[in-house]
Amino acid sequence: MTSDTATRRKRLLYQAQHRGFKEADLIIGNFAADELGAMSEADLDEFEALLAFNDHDLYRWILGEGEPPEGVAGPVFQRLRKFDVSKFTAPRD
């Protein structure tokens, strides 16, 4: 991995973990923490493009509340939609 790719992954991780509201931070941020290390350059391009969308729109699409615009639902988006965030959250009493 080149230094540029490592820096890019760190930047994307930060952007994914600081979306603007807690629910998006949990899903998108934990997905990034879990998946970024294994992403190809093409995957990183797709993930970066996803992060450019409005937080609330992206969150709704991930939850299946509405369909994203054409061309958005690539392989990374599909993995994000199926991502199990429960392993990162504490059980409720």
Residue pairs with C-beta under 8 A, 6 or more apart in sequence:
5 41
5 44
8 44
9 36
9 37
9 39
9 44
12 32
12 36
12 44
12 47
12 48
12 51
13 29
13 32
13 33
13 36
15 51
16 28
16 29
16 31
16 32
16 33
16 47
16 51
17 25
17 28
17 29
17 32
17 33
18 25
18 29
19 25
19 28
19 29
19 55
19 58
19 59
20 55
21 55
21 56
21 59
23 59
24 55
24 56
24 58
24 59
26 85
26 88
26 89
27 59
27 62
27 80
27 83
27 85
28 51
28 58
28 59
28 62
28 80
30 83
30 85
30 88
31 79
31 80
31 83
31 85
32 47
34 83
35 76
35 79
35 83
36 44
36 47
39 47
39 76
43 75
43 76
46 74
46 75
46 76
46 77
47 76
49 72
50 58
50 72
50 76
50 77
50 80
51 58
53 68
53 72
57 66
57 68
58 68
60 66
61 67
61 68
61 72
61 77
61 81
62 80
62 81
64 81
67 73
68 77
